[in-house]
Amino acid sequence: MLRAAYSLALREIMRFLRQKNRVIGALATPVLFWFLLGSGVGNSLVAAGTRDRLDYLSYFFPGIILMIILFTAIFSTVSIIEDRKEGFLQGVLVAPSGWAAILFGKLMGGTILAVLQALTVVLVAPYADHHPDLRVILYLVAVMGVLAVGLTALGFLLAWPMDSTQGFHAVINLLFVPLWLLSGALFPPGGSAEWVRILMRFNPLSYAHNALQGLLATKPGMPLPADLSQDFSIVIAVTLVLVMACAFQVSRRS
């Protein structure tokens, strides 16, 4: 099963790398979005409860990493619908460990693609006044890896029963864009309306964003954020629930 899952994950990675326009778009679009929006807002954002102005390029950078992981992990599961139409999915399902190989292969492939792309963007962190050392980068990889597994599993849950890529993209725009917006990626929760703060409190991506933001703000020699373990635990718990839901869904005979 592990060999079959590895083969399917490698297939996802090779499919991505062979599409040059997809590689360029996946990396250039978030960086361009960060630079233009961050430069446009500049220092006009005021921290809630203070008169201090935030450097938006620095504040928005963790949200861009979160966006890369979110959309890379989610869109990697579109291939489930394409494989079903081409008959490839049915061929794998008849194997003894077919459903398990499909599940773990998709999770592995989506996670690797998301983490590698996010790490590539982390290289420009000094331009956002973030200077992560090796210790912080290792923690970043752990947080991004678990988050990518959970988001890929969520995309798998949505893509598995669908037979239309157009319907999948419509659901993505309806569900995942608000999840990203309400994670604290675009604006801090302190100055938001009360109902927005409540939604952000129940949004698992908020805790992932807090973990990324705290780690990137940690300068060399500084201790890690005090709430890192709490945020990371919530991300792990949600990821485990989503993976178990995927296993239950794909193992059912239909």
C-alpha positions as CSV (number, residue, x, y, z in Angstrom):
1,M,0.0,0.0,0.0
2,L,2.8,2.4,0.9
3,R,4.5,1.7,-2.5
4,A,1.3,2.4,-4.3
5,A,0.6,5.5,-2.3
6,Y,4.2,6.8,-3.0
7,S,3.7,6.1,-6.7
8,L,0.4,8.1,-6.8
9,A,2.0,11.0,-4.8
10,L,4.9,11.0,-7.3
11,R,2.4,11.1,-10.1
12,E,0.8,14.2,-8.6
13,I,4.2,16.0,-8.2
14,M,5.3,15.1,-11.8
15,R,2.0,16.3,-13.2
16,F,2.5,19.6,-11.4
17,L,6.1,20.1,-12.5
18,R,5.3,19.3,-16.2
19,Q,2.8,22.1,-16.3
20,K,5.2,25.1,-16.4
21,N,2.5,27.7,-16.4
22,R,1.0,26.2,-13.3
23,V,4.4,26.3,-11.5
24,I,4.9,30.0,-12.4
25,G,1.3,30.9,-11.5
26,A,1.4,29.1,-8.2
27,L,4.6,30.9,-7.1
28,A,4.3,34.3,-8.8
29,T,0.7,35.1,-8.1
30,P,0.8,35.0,-4.3
31,V,4.1,37.0,-4.2
32,L,2.7,39.6,-6.6
33,F,-0.5,39.8,-4.6
34,W,1.5,40.3,-1.4
35,F,3.7,43.0,-2.8
36,L,1.0,45.0,-4.5
37,L,-1.6,44.8,-1.7
38,G,1.1,45.2,1.0
39,S,2.6,48.2,-0.7
40,G,-0.8,49.7,-1.4
41,V,-1.9,49.5,2.2
42,G,1.5,50.5,3.5
43,N,1.4,51.9,7.0
44,S,-2.2,52.9,6.9
45,L,-3.4,50.0,9.1
46,V,-3.6,51.0,12.8
47,A,-3.3,48.3,15.5
48,A,-6.5,48.0,17.6
49,G,-6.4,49.8,20.9
50,T,-3.2,51.7,20.0
51,R,-2.0,54.5,17.7
52,D,0.7,52.3,16.3
53,R,0.7,51.8,12.6
54,L,1.4,48.3,11.2
55,D,3.7,47.6,8.3
56,Y,1.3,45.7,6.1
57,L,3.9,44.0,4.1
58,S,5.2,42.4,7.3
59,Y,1.7,41.7,8.7
60,F,0.3,40.2,5.4
61,F,3.3,37.8,4.8
62,P,2.0,34.9,7.0
63,G,-1.4,35.2,5.3
64,I,0.3,34.8,1.9
65,I,2.0,31.6,3.1
66,L,-1.4,30.4,4.4
67,M,-3.0,31.2,1.1
68,I,-0.3,29.2,-0.8
69,I,-0.8,26.1,1.4
70,L,-4.6,26.4,1.3
71,F,-5.0,26.7,-2.5
72,T,-2.1,24.3,-3.4
73,A,-3.5,21.6,-1.1
74,I,-7.1,22.1,-2.2
75,F,-6.5,22.3,-6.0
76,S,-4.3,19.2,-5.9
77,T,-7.4,17.2,-5.2
78,V,-9.1,18.4,-8.5
79,S,-7.3,15.5,-10.1
80,I,-9.6,13.1,-8.3
81,I,-12.5,14.3,-10.6
82,E,-10.2,14.1,-13.6
83,D,-9.0,10.6,-12.8
84,R,-12.6,9.4,-12.4
85,K,-13.5,10.7,-15.8
86,E,-10.5,9.1,-17.4
87,G,-11.1,5.7,-15.7
88,F,-7.8,5.8,-13.8
89,L,-9.5,6.0,-10.4
90,Q,-11.6,2.9,-11.1
91,G,-8.5,1.0,-12.1
92,V,-6.8,1.8,-8.8
93,L,-9.8,1.0,-6.7
94,V,-10.0,-2.6,-7.9
95,A,-6.5,-3.2,-6.4
96,P,-6.4,-4.9,-2.9
97,S,-5.3,-1.6,-1.2
98,G,-6.8,0.7,-3.8
99,W,-8.8,3.1,-1.6
100,A,-6.0,3.4,1.0
101,A,-3.4,4.0,-1.7
102,I,-5.6,6.7,-3.3
103,L,-6.2,8.5,0.0
104,F,-2.6,8.5,1.3
105,G,-1.2,9.1,-2.2
106,K,-3.3,12.2,-2.6
107,L,-2.6,13.5,0.9
108,M,1.1,12.9,0.4
109,G,1.3,14.5,-3.0
110,G,-0.8,17.6,-2.0
111,T,1.2,18.1,1.2
112,I,4.6,17.9,-0.5
113,L,3.6,20.4,-3.2
114,A,2.1,22.8,-0.7
115,V,5.0,22.7,1.7
116,L,7.7,23.1,-1.0
117,Q,5.9,26.1,-2.5
118,A,5.4,27.7,0.9
119,L,9.1,27.2,1.7
120,T,10.1,28.8,-1.6
121,V,8.2,31.9,-0.6
122,V,9.7,31.9,2.9
123,L,13.0,32.7,1.2
124,V,11.7,36.3,0.6
125,A,10.8,36.7,4.3
126,P,13.6,39.1,5.0
127,Y,11.9,41.6,2.6
128,A,9.0,41.5,5.0
129,D,11.2,42.1,8.0
130,H,11.0,38.5,9.1
131,H,14.3,36.7,9.8
132,P,13.6,33.1,10.7
133,D,16.6,31.0,11.8
134,L,16.9,27.2,11.3
135,R,15.0,26.5,14.5
136,V,12.0,28.6,13.4
137,I,12.1,27.1,9.9
138,L,11.9,23.6,11.3
139,Y,8.8,24.6,13.3
140,L,7.4,26.3,10.3
141,V,7.8,23.1,8.2
142,A,6.0,21.1,11.0
143,V,3.1,23.5,11.1
144,M,2.8,23.8,7.4
145,G,3.0,20.1,6.9
146,V,0.2,19.3,9.3
147,L,-1.9,22.1,7.9
148,A,-1.3,20.9,4.3
149,V,-2.4,17.4,5.3
150,G,-5.6,18.8,6.8
151,L,-6.4,21.1,3.9
152,T,-5.7,18.3,1.3
153,A,-8.0,16.0,3.3
154,L,-10.7,18.7,3.2
155,G,-10.4,19.1,-0.5
156,F,-10.5,15.3,-0.8
157,L,-13.8,15.2,1.1
158,L,-15.3,17.7,-1.3
159,A,-13.9,16.3,-4.5
160,W,-14.6,12.6,-3.9
161,P,-18.4,12.7,-4.5
162,M,-18.2,15.3,-7.3
163,D,-18.1,14.6,-11.0
164,S,-17.7,18.2,-12.2
165,T,-14.6,20.4,-11.9
166,Q,-16.8,23.5,-12.4
167,G,-18.9,22.5,-9.4
168,F,-15.7,21.9,-7.4
169,H,-14.3,25.3,-8.2
170,A,-17.7,26.9,-7.2
171,V,-17.6,25.2,-3.8
172,I,-14.0,26.3,-3.3
173,N,-14.8,29.9,-4.0
174,L,-17.8,29.8,-1.7
175,L,-16.1,28.0,1.2
176,F,-12.4,28.5,1.2
177,V,-12.1,32.1,0.3
178,P,-14.2,33.1,3.4
179,L,-12.1,30.7,5.5
180,W,-9.0,32.4,4.5
181,L,-10.4,35.9,4.9
182,L,-11.6,35.1,8.4
183,S,-8.3,33.6,9.5
184,G,-6.7,37.0,10.3
185,A,-4.7,36.9,7.1
186,L,-6.0,40.2,5.7
187,F,-6.9,42.1,8.9
188,P,-6.3,41.6,12.7
189,P,-9.3,40.5,14.7
190,G,-8.9,43.2,17.3
191,G,-10.7,46.0,15.3
192,S,-13.3,43.7,13.7
193,A,-17.0,43.6,14.4
194,E,-18.1,41.2,17.2
195,W,-19.7,38.7,14.9
196,V,-16.5,38.6,12.8
197,R,-14.4,37.9,15.9
198,I,-16.7,35.0,16.8
199,L,-16.4,33.5,13.4
200,M,-12.6,33.9,13.5
201,R,-12.5,32.2,16.9
202,F,-14.2,29.1,15.5
203,N,-12.2,29.1,12.3
204,P,-9.4,26.5,12.5
205,L,-7.3,28.5,10.0
206,S,-7.1,31.3,12.5
207,Y,-5.0,29.1,14.8
208,A,-2.8,28.1,11.9
209,H,-2.3,31.8,11.0
210,N,-1.5,32.6,14.6
211,A,1.1,29.9,14.7
212,L,2.7,31.1,11.4
213,Q,2.6,34.7,12.4
214,G,4.1,34.0,15.8
215,L,6.9,31.9,14.4
216,L,7.8,34.4,11.6
217,A,7.9,37.2,14.2
218,T,10.4,35.2,16.3
219,K,13.8,36.7,15.8
220,P,17.1,34.7,16.3
221,G,17.7,34.1,20.0
222,M,14.1,34.9,21.0
223,P,11.9,32.2,22.7
224,L,9.1,30.6,20.7
225,P,5.6,32.1,21.1
226,A,3.9,31.0,24.3
227,D,0.7,30.0,22.6
228,L,2.4,28.0,19.8
229,S,1.6,24.6,21.4
230,Q,-2.1,25.5,21.8
231,D,-2.5,26.7,18.2
232,F,-0.5,23.7,16.9
233,S,-2.6,21.2,18.9
234,I,-5.8,22.6,17.5
235,V,-4.4,22.3,13.9
236,I,-3.4,18.7,14.6
237,A,-6.7,17.8,16.1
238,V,-8.7,19.2,13.2
239,T,-6.3,17.5,10.7
240,L,-6.8,14.1,12.4
241,V,-10.6,14.5,12.2
242,L,-10.5,15.3,8.5
243,V,-8.2,12.4,7.6
244,M,-10.5,10.0,9.5
245,A,-13.5,11.4,7.7
246,C,-11.7,10.9,4.4
247,A,-10.9,7.3,5.3
248,F,-14.5,6.6,6.2
249,Q,-15.8,8.2,3.0
250,V,-13.5,6.5,0.5
251,S,-13.7,3.0,2.1
252,R,-17.5,2.9,1.7
253,R,-18.7,0.8,-1.2
254,S,-20.9,2.5,-3.6
